[in-house]
Amino acid sequence: MKKLTGWLFFLLLCAPAWAVENGGEQPAAYLQLGAGGLENAMAGATAGLRGSISEAFWNPAGIVGMRGTQMEYEHTVLSLNQTLEYFTVGSSFQSLYYFGLTAFDYSAGNDLQARTEPTLNPDFTFSDTELAFLLTAAFRLSPDWDLGLNAKFFAQTYDSDLPSGFGIGEDVGLQYRPSTWTTWGFVVENGFSDFIYSDQTDAVFPVILKLGVGQRFSDLPIKGDFDLEWSSNLGFQPRFGMEWRPFDEVALRGGCTVELDNGSQSFTGGIGILIPSPGNLEELDYTILPDRVYSGQIIQQLSISAKFL
């Protein structure tokens, strides 16, 4: 166990330095829009959340403790003819090993315009397709420590002569539970992630480090999470999110993100409607959040999830 922990921390420390040195622009920017009705409504403050398949995107160690088979589908309402769909499914094996598969399907639209000169009419119009897949595996290192890993695959194509691309990447997540109600989380995203285009150029994903704590309360229907996040392109971003369930069937959520580099703040909010049935739990989520790709825009997300307990 000590040797395994030592190698993990070696990788966690070395990966960010490698990626920052390679620089480059950010591919698959649509992933900044996040995933999951609960998580996005809590402003992405998720490093210490656990027990749900939607945690796979944020901290792969968070799917440990997931009961039964779970799935979630989400549609994001975007402007400018963009589309974004998200689907994830996961299950456990003998309550020891946990697995998940996540897919994103994004398009910037079918009316993109190409010009060789600044003219009123484009030379031609085209469309794009961008896909991302996450394979998640997680397990317990000890009764208090959990480890999760994401293997990520990306593809981008156009119905024109523009260069297509393919990328691979990974996330590493840890969680530590000092008590039943408190969970600490640590995540390294995109430590060795790269995207290569057919014209032989490449782009490196920005490294993201997250340290957070999730807290539940034994006598209150409230849970919250605070993350201190650092990325190689945006610097430090504290995130705070909370969920309150005034009734068993209703969950009210909100969150805040602060960008310390420029002092700006953004807020999120959402509501979840829980529909329990014998042996199952369905949930409908509605979330409002700022567009993290196009500044100043507000987007809406609709999610439906099912847990077969």
BELFEN-V612035 format. One record per run of one state. SS is the DSSP state (h for helix, s for strand, l for the rest). FROM is the first residue (numbers start at 1). LEN is the number of residues. If there is no record, write none. Layout:
BEGIN
SS FROM LEN
SS FROM LEN
END
This chain:
BEGIN
l 1 1
h 2 21
l 23 6
h 29 5
l 34 3
h 37 5
l 42 11
h 53 5
l 58 2
h 60 4
l 64 5
s 69 9
l 78 5
s 83 11
l 94 3
s 97 11
l 108 4
s 112 3
l 115 9
s 124 3
l 127 1
s 128 13
l 141 4
s 145 14
l 159 6
s 165 12
l 177 5
s 182 8
l 190 4
s 194 4
l 198 4
s 202 3
l 205 3
s 208 9
l 217 5
s 222 10
l 232 3
s 235 13
l 248 2
s 250 10
l 260 4
s 264 14
l 278 2
s 280 11
l 291 7
s 298 11
l 309 1
END
